Amino acid sequence: MAQNYADAKYGVDQIARMGPDLLVPTVNGAALEELARFKFFTDVKVKGIRARTAVAGKADASGYQVGVLHAGTATASIGNIVVGTASAGSWVDGTLSHDLVAADELYIQNITATDTQSGEITVQYQERFVV
């Protein structure tokens, strides 16, 4: 029987905040500079991701790229949050729906080279309790 995330074997939606503080690229940070990681200890379904802007980026394409490290090896990007020049305090939703296995890590990179954009990232996910 196929499992789905409405099944009682899966936990309720949870929110994780990525990074110990605001995600801030280094001065003149290169494009795709890694800013944060979040590691899961059980199988999960990532259901959504959003960013709250602290300082706007320099370009309309500014934002964050989300990827997965599986067994320590990076895979392709699984989603983006384009923040652009949104004003401070703005919430921007990204599109992300991805199944991860225990020990996978999400990582966040800046999309464009920038030293101004900063913000916080939250990830919505559900844990799988039964294998």
Contact map, one row per residue, 1 for C-alpha under 8 A:
11100000000000000000000000000000000000000000000000000000000000000000000000000000000000000000000000000000000000000000000000000000000
11110000000000000000000000000000000000000000000000000000000000000000000000000000000000000000000000000000000000000000000000000000000
11111010000000000000000000000000000000000000000000000000000000000000000000000000000000000000000000000000000000000000000000000000000
01111110000000000000000000000000000000000000000000000000000000000000000000000000000000000000000000000000000000000000000000000000000
00111111110000000000000000000000000000000000100000000000000000000000000000000000000000000000000000000000000000000000000000000100000
00011111010000000000000000000000000000000000000000000000000000000000000000000000000000000000000000000000000000000000000000000000000
00111111110000000000000000000000000000000000000000000000000000000000000000000000000000000000000000000000000000000000000000000000000
00001111111000000000000000000000000000000000000000000000000000000000000000000000000000000000000000000000000000000000000000000000000
00001011111000000000000000000000000000000000000000000000000000000000000000000000000000000000000000000000000000000000000000000001110
00001111111100000000000000000000000000000000000000000000000000000000000000000000000000000000000000000000000000000000000000000111110
00000001111110000000000000000000000000000000000000000000000000000000000000000000000000000000000000000000000000000000000000000111100
00000000011111000000000000000000000000000000000000000000000000000000000000000000000000000000000000000000000000000000000000000110000
00000000001111100000000000000000000000000000000000000000000000000000000000000000000000000000000000000000000000000000000000011100000
00000000000111110000000000000000000000000000000000000000000000000000000000000000000000000000000000000000000000000000000000011100000
00000000000011111000000000000000000000000000000000000000000000000000000000000000000000000000000000000000000000000000000001111000000
00000000000001111100000000000000000000000000000000000000000000000000000000000000000000000000000000000000000000000000000001111000000
00000000000000111110000000000000000000000000000000000000000000000000000000000000000000000000000000000000000000000000000111100000000
00000000000000011111000000000000000111000000000000000000000000000000000000000000000000000000000000000000000000000000000111100000000
00000000000000001111111000000000001111000000000000000000000000000000000000000000000000000000000000000000000000000000000110000000000
00000000000000000111110000000000000000000000000000000000000000000000000000000000000000000000000000000000000000000000000000000000000
00000000000000000011111000000000000000000000000000000000000000000000000000000000000000000000000000000000000000000000000100000000000
00000000000000000011111100000000000000000000000000000100000000000000000000000000000000000000000000000000000000000000011100000000000
00000000000000000010111110000000001100000000000000000000000000000000000000000000000000000000000000000000000000000000011110000000000
00000000000000000000011111000000001000000000000000000000000000000000000000000000000000000000000000000000000000000011111000000000000
00000000000000000000001111111000101000000000000000000000000000000000000000000000000000000000000000000000000001000111110000000000000
00000000000000000000000111111000000000000000000000000000000000000000000000000000000000000000000000000000000000000010000000000000000
00000000000000000000000011111000000000000000000000000000000000000000000000000000000000000000000000000000000000000110000000000000000
00000000000000000000000011111100000000000000000000000000000000000000000000000000000000000000000000000000000000001110000000000000000
00000000000000000000000011111110100000000000000000000000000000000000000000000000000000000000000000000000000000001110000000000000000
00000000000000000000000000011111100000000000000000000000000000000000000000000000000000000000000000000000000000011100000000000000000
00000000000000000000000000001111100000000000000000000000000000000000000000000000000000000000000000000000000011111100000000000000000
00000000000000000000000000000111110000000000000000000000000000001000000000000000000000000000000000000000000011111000000000000000000
00000000000000000000000010001111111000000000000000000000000000000000000000000000000000000000000000000000000011000000000000000000000
00000000000000000000000000000001111100000000000000000000000000000000000000000000000000000000000000000000001111000000000000000000000
00000000000000000010001110000000111110000000000000000000000000000000000000000000000000000000000000000000001111000000000000000000000
00000000000000000110001000000000011111000000000000000000000000000000000000000000000000000000000000000000001110000000000000000000000
00000000000000000110000000000000001111100000000000000000000000000000000000000000000000000000000000000000111100000000000000000000000
00000000000000000110000000000000000111110000000000000000000000000000000000000000000000000000000000000000111000000000000000000000000
00000000000000000000000000000000000011111000000000000000000000000000000000000000000000000000000000000011110000000000000000000000000
00000000000000000000000000000000000001111111000000000000000000000000000000000000000000000000000000001111100000000000000000000000000
00000000000000000000000000000000000000111110000000000000000000000000000000000000000000000000000000000111000000000000000000000000000
00000000000000000000000000000000000000011111000000000000000000000000000000000000000000000000000000001110000000000000000000000011100
00000000000000000000000000000000000000011111100000000000000000000000000000000000000000000000000000111100000000000000000000000011100
00000000000000000000000000000000000000010111110000000000000000000000000000000000000000000000000000111100000000000000000000001111000
00001000000000000000000000000000000000000011111000000000000000000000000000000000000000000000000011110000000000000000000000001111000
00000000000000000000000000000000000000000001111100000000000000000000000000000000000000000000000111110000000000000000000000111100000
00000000000000000000000000000000000000000000111110000000000000000000000000000000000000000000000111000000000000000000000000111100000
00000000000000000000000000000000000000000000011111000000000000000000000000000000000000000000111110000000000000000000000000111000000
00000000000000000000000000000000000000000000001111100000000000000000000000000000100000000000111100000000000000000000000011110000000
00000000000000000000000000000000000000000000000111110000000000000000000000000000100000000011110000000000000000000000000011100000000
00000000000000000000000000000000000000000000000011111000000000000000000000000000101000000011110000000000000000000000001111000000000
00000000000000000000000000000000000000000000000001111100000000000000000000000000000000011111000000000000000000000000001110000000000
00000000000000000000000000000000000000000000000000111111000000000000000000000000001001111111000000000000000000000000111100000000000
00000000000000000000010000000000000000000000000000011111000000000000000000000000000000111100000000000000000000000000111100000000000
00000000000000000000000000000000000000000000000000001111100000000000000000000000000000110000000000000000000000000001111000000000000
00000000000000000000000000000000000000000000000000001111110000000000000000000000001111110000000000000000000000000001110000000000000
00000000000000000000000000000000000000000000000000000011111101100000000000000000001111000000000000000000000000000101110000000000000
00000000000000000000000000000000000000000000000000000001111101000000000000000000000110000000000000000000000000000101100000000000000
00000000000000000000000000000000000000000000000000000000111111000000000000000000000110000000000000000000000000000000000000000000000
00000000000000000000000000000000000000000000000000000000111111000000000000000000011110000000000000000000000000000000000000000000000
00000000000000000000000000000000000000000000000000000000001111100000000000000000011100000000000000000000000000110000000000000000000
00000000000000000000000000000000000000000000000000000000111111110000000000000000011110000000000000000000000001110100100000000000000
00000000000000000000000000000000000000000000000000000000100011111000000000000001111100000000000000000000000001110000100000000000000
00000000000000000000000000000000000000000000000000000000000001111100000000000001111000000000000000000000000111100000000000000000000
00000000000000000000000000000001000000000000000000000000000000111110000000001111100000000000000000000000000111100000000000000000000
00000000000000000000000000000000000000000000000000000000000000011111000000001111000000000000000000000000011110000000000000000000000
00000000000000000000000000000000000000000000000000000000000000001111100001111110000000000000000000000000011100000000000000000000000
00000000000000000000000000000000000000000000000000000000000000000111110001111100000000000000000000000001111000000000000000000000000
00000000000000000000000000000000000000000000000000000000000000000011111111100000000000000000000000000001111000000000000000000000000
00000000000000000000000000000000000000000000000000000000000000000001111111100000000000000000000000000011100000000000000000000000000
00000000000000000000000000000000000000000000000000000000000000000000111110000000000000000000000000000011000000000000000000000000000
00000000000000000000000000000000000000000000000000000000000000000000111111000000000000000000000000000001000000000000000000000000000
00000000000000000000000000000000000000000000000000000000000000000000111111100000000000000000000000000000000000000000000000000000000
00000000000000000000000000000000000000000000000000000000000000000011110111110000000000000000000000000000000000000000000000000000000
00000000000000000000000000000000000000000000000000000000000000000011110011111000000000000000000000000000000000000000000000000000000
00000000000000000000000000000000000000000000000000000000000000000011000001111100000000000000000000000000000000000000000000000000000
00000000000000000000000000000000000000000000000000000000000000001111000000111111000000000000000000000000000000000000000000000000000
00000000000000000000000000000000000000000000000000000000000000001111000000011111000000000000000101000000000000000000000000000000000
00000000000000000000000000000000000000000000000000000000000000001110000000001111100000000000011100000000000000000000000000000000000
00000000000000000000000000000000000000000000000000000000000000111100000000001111110000000000011100000000000000000000000000000000000
00000000000000000000000000000000000000000000000011100000000000111000000000000011111000000001111000000000000000000000000000000000000
00000000000000000000000000000000000000000000000000000000000111110000000000000001111100000001010000000000000000000000000000000000000
00000000000000000000000000000000000000000000000000101001100111110000000000000000111111000001000000000000000000000000000000000000000
00000000000000000000000000000000000000000000000000000001111111100000000000000000011111000000000000000000000000000000000000000000000
00000000000000000000000000000000000000000000000000000001111101000000000000000000001111100000000000000000000000000000000000000000000
00000000000000000000000000000000000000000000000000001001100000000000000000000000001111110100000000000000000000000000000000000000000
00000000000000000000000000000000000000000000000000001111000000000000000000000000000011111100000000000000000000000000000000000000000
00000000000000000000000000000000000000000000000000011111000000000000000000000000000001111100000000000000000000000000000000000000000
00000000000000000000000000000000000000000000000000011100000000000000000000000000000000111110000000000000000000000000000000000000000
00000000000000000000000000000000000000000000000000011100000000000000000000000000000001111111000000000000000000000000000000000000000
00000000000000000000000000000000000000000000000001111000000000000000000000000000000000001111100000000000000000000000000000000000000
00000000000000000000000000000000000000000000000001111000000000000000000000000000111000000111110000000000000000000000000000000000000
00000000000000000000000000000000000000000000000111100000000000000000000000000000100000000011111000000000000000000000000000000000000
00000000000000000000000000000000000000000000000111100000000000000000000000000011110000000001111100000000000000000000000000000000000
00000000000000000000000000000000000000000000000110000000000000000000000000000011100000000000111110000000000000000000000000000000000
00000000000000000000000000000000000000000000011110000000000000000000000000000111000000000000011111000000000000000000000000000000000
00000000000000000000000000000000000000000000111100000000000000000000000000000000000000000000001111100000000000000000000000000000000
00000000000000000000000000000000000000000000111000000000000000000000000000000100000000000000000111110000000000000000000000000000000
00000000000000000000000000000000000000000011110000000000000000000000000000000000000000000000000011111000000000000000000000000000000
00000000000000000000000000000000000000000011110000000000000000000000000000000000000000000000000001111101000000000000000000000000000
00000000000000000000000000000000000000010111000000000000000000000000000000000000000000000000000000111111000000000000000000000000000
00000000000000000000000000000000000000011111000000000000000000000000000000000000000000000000000000011111000000000000000000000000000
00000000000000000000000000000000000000111100000000000000000000000000011000000000000000000000000000001111100000000000000000000000000
00000000000000000000000000000000000000111000000000000000000000000001111100000000000000000000000000011111110000000000000000000000000
00000000000000000000000000000000000011110000000000000000000000000001110000000000000000000000000000000011111000000000000000000000000
00000000000000000000000000000000000011100000000000000000000000000111100000000000000000000000000000000001111100000000000000000000000
00000000000000000000000000000000011111000000000000000000000000000111100000000000000000000000000000000000111110000000000000000000000
00000000000000000000000000000000011110000000000000000000000000011110000000000000000000000000000000000000011111000000000000000000000
00000000000000000000000000000011111100000000000000000000000000011100000000000000000000000000000000000000001111100000000000000000000
00000000000000000000000010000011111000000000000000000000000001111000000000000000000000000000000000000000000111111100000000000000000
00000000000000000000000000000011000000000000000000000000000011111000000000000000000000000000000000000000000011111000000000000000000
00000000000000000000000000000111000000000000000000000000000011100000000000000000000000000000000000000000000001111100000000000000000
00000000000000000000000000011111000000000000000000000000000000000000000000000000000000000000000000000000000001111110000000000000000
00000000000000000000000010111110000000000000000000000000110001000000000000000000000000000000000000000000000001011111100000000000000
00000000000000000000000111111000000000000000000000000000000000000000000000000000000000000000000000000000000000001111100000000000000
00000000000000000000000110000000000000000000000000000011110000000000000000000000000000000000000000000000000000000111110000000000000
00000000000000000000000110000000000000000000000000001111110001100000000000000000000000000000000000000000000000000111111000000000000
00000000000000000000011110000000000000000000000000001111100000000000000000000000000000000000000000000000000000000001111100000000000
00000000000000000000011100000000000000000000000000111110000000000000000000000000000000000000000000000000000000000000111110000000000
00000000000000001110111000000000000000000000000000111100000000000000000000000000000000000000000000000000000000000000011111000000000
00000000000000001110001000000000000000000000000011110000000000000000000000000000000000000000000000000000000000000000001111100000000
00000000000000111100000000000000000000000000000011100000000000000000000000000000000000000000000000000000000000000000000111110000000
00000000000000111100000000000000000000000000011111000000000000000000000000000000000000000000000000000000000000000000000011111000000
00000000000011110000000000000000000000000000011110000000000000000000000000000000000000000000000000000000000000000000000001111100000
00000000000011110000000000000000000000000001111100000000000000000000000000000000000000000000000000000000000000000000000000111110000
00001000011111000000000000000000000000000001111000000000000000000000000000000000000000000000000000000000000000000000000000011111000
00000000011100000000000000000000000000000111100000000000000000000000000000000000000000000000000000000000000000000000000000001111100
00000000111000000000000000000000000000000111100000000000000000000000000000000000000000000000000000000000000000000000000000000111111
00000000111000000000000000000000000000000110000000000000000000000000000000000000000000000000000000000000000000000000000000000011111
00000000110000000000000000000000000000000000000000000000000000000000000000000000000000000000000000000000000000000000000000000001111
00000000000000000000000000000000000000000000000000000000000000000000000000000000000000000000000000000000000000000000000000000001111
